[in-house]
């Protein structure tokens, strides 16, 4: 493994600068980019992204037909007149859909290790990567580069608790992971499913019935024979509070309980381990 580089949490651009190979941000800087045939470029087989939104790709292709590729992709040479994508596969795919035969590129001589690491970092920092793909990217950084969770958090600019929580998704059954990849289960749903006696059955129920995160958590408790706490006296529950609880649970990925007493009340965040507690504290201190 290569020596640890400082400051990787700033992102791929920082990584490339430290390697002495930062690509230009505006691709209008034609002096730094070259045109290569689409056919001479291959995608990186090791990148974590496996699913590409066809609608978004089509929209990008339409834009490219009109305006061209506004930012070059980053490639590395892998043979005679052959190149492999380090960053920018989505643009490469959309350019093909647009019917173009060439694409602007920045060519840099990455080693196999540096190119692989850069590709993973570039992808896991994207907000549209689904949670399973992101988790797989973290796992690759750990298994292939010997990174600890703390190092992965530093490299990607993520909280350690976020990295730890996503890695747990890889313990879910394959069919449940597929539902997460398809967007039929949110991260909050997936965390609830982990607590269920039969994760696959609960995941299918969530997808079929459109259960909220709170409903999924309740179903997970019932599957383990755990009853929800009973209130000492019946009271009228404001449906807006239920909706707010579900919204907060979905956003935070935690169980949220709101108790209102007149104009006052309490908000309770329930955590299942110290990593989640770390995450709560970090958000409150931000």
C-alpha positions in Angstrom: 0.0 0.0 0.0 1.2 3.5 -0.8 2.1 5.9 2.0 -0.8 7.8 3.6 -1.4 11.2 1.9 -2.6 14.1 4.0 -5.7 16.1 3.3 -7.6 13.5 1.1 -10.8 14.5 2.8 -10.9 17.5 0.6 -11.9 15.3 -2.3 -10.6 13.9 -5.6 -9.2 17.3 -6.8 -7.0 17.4 -3.6 -5.9 13.8 -4.3 -4.9 14.7 -7.8 -3.1 17.9 -6.8 -1.0 15.9 -4.3 -0.2 13.5 -7.2 0.8 16.5 -9.3 -2.0 15.8 -11.8 -5.0 18.0 -11.0 -7.5 18.2 -14.0 -8.8 21.6 -15.0 -12.2 22.4 -13.6 -13.6 24.3 -16.6 -13.3 22.1 -19.7 -13.3 25.3 -21.8 -9.6 25.3 -21.0 -8.9 23.4 -24.2 -5.1 23.7 -23.8 -5.3 21.1 -21.0 -7.6 18.7 -22.7 -7.2 16.4 -25.7 -9.8 14.7 -27.9 -9.8 10.9 -27.9 -12.0 8.5 -29.8 -14.8 7.1 -27.7 -13.8 3.6 -28.8 -10.3 3.9 -27.4 -11.6 4.4 -23.8 -12.9 1.7 -21.4 -14.7 2.1 -18.1 -12.9 1.3 -14.9 -14.0 -2.3 -13.9 -13.3 -1.6 -10.3 -15.4 1.5 -9.7 -18.3 1.1 -7.2 -21.0 2.5 -9.4 -23.0 -0.2 -11.0 -26.4 1.5 -11.7 -26.8 4.6 -14.0 -30.1 6.5 -14.1 -31.2 6.1 -17.7 -33.4 9.2 -17.5 -30.6 11.4 -16.2 -28.2 9.9 -18.8 -30.7 10.8 -21.6 -31.0 14.3 -20.3 -27.2 14.7 -20.2 -26.9 13.2 -23.7 -29.4 15.8 -25.0 -27.4 18.6 -23.4 -24.2 17.2 -24.9 -25.7 17.2 -28.4 -26.4 20.9 -28.0 -23.5 22.2 -26.0 -20.9 19.5 -26.2 -19.0 18.0 -23.2 -18.4 20.9 -20.8 -15.8 19.2 -18.6 -13.3 16.6 -19.8 -13.1 13.2 -18.3 -10.0 11.9 -16.5 -8.3 8.9 -18.1 -5.1 6.9 -17.7 -3.2 5.0 -20.4 -3.4 1.2 -20.1 -1.9 0.1 -23.4 -1.1 1.2 -26.9 -3.8 3.8 -27.8 -6.0 2.4 -25.0 -7.2 4.4 -22.0 -9.2 3.7 -18.8 -11.6 6.1 -17.1 -10.5 7.4 -13.7 -13.4 9.9 -13.3 -16.2 10.7 -15.7 -17.9 7.5 -16.8 -21.3 9.1 -16.8 -20.2 11.7 -19.2 -18.5 9.0 -21.4 -21.7 7.0 -21.5 -23.9 10.1 -22.3 -21.5 11.1 -25.0 -22.0 7.8 -26.7 -25.8 8.2 -26.4 -25.4 11.6 -28.0 -23.9 9.9 -31.1 -20.5 11.6 -30.8 -17.3 9.8 -31.6 -14.8 11.8 -29.6 -14.7 13.2 -26.1 -12.3 15.7 -24.4 -10.0 14.0 -21.9 -7.2 14.8 -19.5 -4.6 12.1 -19.6 -2.7 11.2 -16.4 -0.3 8.3 -15.7 -1.8 6.8 -12.6 -0.5 3.6 -11.2 -3.0 0.7 -10.8 -3.3 1.5 -7.1 -3.6 5.2 -7.3 -6.1 5.0 -10.2 -8.2 2.5 -8.4 -8.2 4.5 -5.2 -9.0 7.8 -7.0 -11.9 6.1 -8.9 -13.4 4.9 -5.6 -13.0 8.2 -3.8 -14.5 10.1 -6.8 -17.6 7.9 -6.8 -18.3 7.6 -3.1 -18.3 11.4 -2.7 -21.1 11.8 -5.2 -24.5 12.4 -3.6 -26.4 10.3 -6.1 -24.6 7.1 -5.4 -27.0 4.6 -3.7 -26.2 3.5 -0.2 -25.2 0.0 -1.2 -22.8 1.1 -3.8 -21.3 3.7 -1.4 -20.9 1.0 1.2 -19.2 -1.3 -1.3 -16.8 1.5 -2.2 -15.9 1.9 1.5 -15.4 -1.8 1.8 -13.1 -1.8 -1.2 -11.0 0.9 0.3 -10.6 -1.2 3.5 -10.1 -4.6 1.9 -7.9 -3.5 -1.0 -5.9 -0.7 0.7 -6.0 -1.7 4.3 -7.8 1.5 5.4 -9.5 1.6 8.7 -13.0 3.1 9.1 -11.3 6.3 10.4 -9.1 6.5 7.4 -12.0 5.9 5.0 -13.9 8.8 6.7 -10.8 11.0 6.3 -10.3 10.1 2.7 -13.9 10.6 1.7 -14.8 13.6 4.0 -17.5 11.6 5.7 -18.3 11.1 9.4 -16.9 7.9 10.8 -20.4 6.9 12.1 -21.7 7.4 8.6 -19.1 5.0 7.2 -19.8 2.4 10.0 -23.6 2.6 9.5 -23.3 2.1 5.7 -20.9 -0.8 6.1 -23.5 -2.7 8.1 -25.8 -2.6 5.1 -23.5 -5.2 3.4 -24.6 -7.7 6.1 -28.2 -7.6 4.8 -29.4 -10.4 2.5 -28.9 -9.8 -1.2 -32.6 -9.4 -2.0 -32.8 -6.6 0.6 -29.7 -4.9 -0.8 -31.3 -5.0 -4.2 -34.3 -3.2 -2.9 -32.1 -0.5 -1.4 -30.2 -0.2 -4.7 -33.5 0.3 -6.5 -34.6 3.0 -4.2 -37.5 1.0 -2.8 -36.0 1.1 0.7 -34.4 4.2 2.3 -31.4 4.1 4.6 -33.7 4.5 7.5 -35.8 1.5 6.3 -32.7 -0.6 5.9 -31.6 0.1 9.5 -35.0 -1.0 10.7 -34.8 -4.1 8.6 -31.5 -5.1 10.2 -33.4 -5.5 13.6 -36.1 -7.8 12.2 -36.2 -11.5 12.7 -36.7 -12.0 9.0 -35.1 -9.1 7.2 -36.2 -10.2 3.7 -39.9 -10.6 4.7 -40.0 -7.1 6.3 -38.2 -5.5 3.4 -40.8 -6.9 0.9 -43.6 -5.7 3.2 -42.1 -2.2 3.3 -41.7 -2.1 -0.5 -45.2 -3.5 -1.1 -47.1 -1.4 1.4 -45.0 1.8 1.4 -44.4 1.7 5.2 -42.8 4.7 6.9 -39.5 4.3 8.8 -41.5 4.4 12.1 -43.9 1.7 10.9 -40.9 -0.4 9.8 -39.3 -0.1 13.2 -42.5 -1.1 14.9 -42.8 -4.1 12.6 -39.2 -5.1 13.3 -39.9 -4.9 17.1 -43.0 -7.1 16.7 -41.1 -9.7 14.7 -38.8 -10.1 17.7 -41.7 -10.2 20.1 -41.0 -6.8 21.6 -44.1 -4.7 22.3 -44.1 -1.0 21.9 -44.2 0.9 25.2 -47.8 1.4 26.4 -49.0 4.8 27.5 -50.4 5.1 31.0 -53.6 6.8 29.8 -55.2 7.1 26.4 -54.8 10.5 24.8 -55.6 12.1 21.5 -52.6 12.1 19.2 -52.1 14.9 16.8 -51.6 13.2 13.3 -49.2 16.0 12.4 -46.9 14.9 15.2 -46.9 11.4 13.7 -46.0 12.8 10.3 -43.3 14.9 11.8 -41.8 11.9 13.6 -41.8 9.9 10.4 -40.1 12.8 8.5 -37.4 13.3 11.2 -36.8 9.5 11.4 -36.4 9.3 7.7 -34.1 12.3 7.5 -31.9 11.3 10.5 -32.0 7.5 10.0 -32.9 7.2 13.7 -36.0 6.5 15.8 -37.5 9.8 16.7 -40.3 10.2 19.3 -42.1 13.5 20.0 -44.2 14.0 23.1 -46.3 17.2 23.3 -47.8 18.5 26.5 -49.6 21.7 25.7 -47.1 24.2 24.4 -44.2 22.1 25.8 -42.9 18.7 25.0 -39.9 16.5 24.4 -38.1 15.1 21.4 -36.3 11.8 21.9 -33.6 10.3 19.6 -33.0 6.6 20.1 -29.7 5.2 19.1 -28.7 1.5 18.8 -24.9 1.8 19.3 -22.1 4.3 20.1 -21.5 5.1 16.4 -25.1 6.4 16.1 -24.5 8.4 19.3 -21.4 9.9 17.8 -23.4 10.9 14.8 -26.0 12.6 16.9 -23.4 14.5 18.9 -21.6 15.6 15.7 -24.8 17.0 14.2 -25.7 18.9 17.4 -22.2 20.4 17.5 -22.1 21.4 13.9 
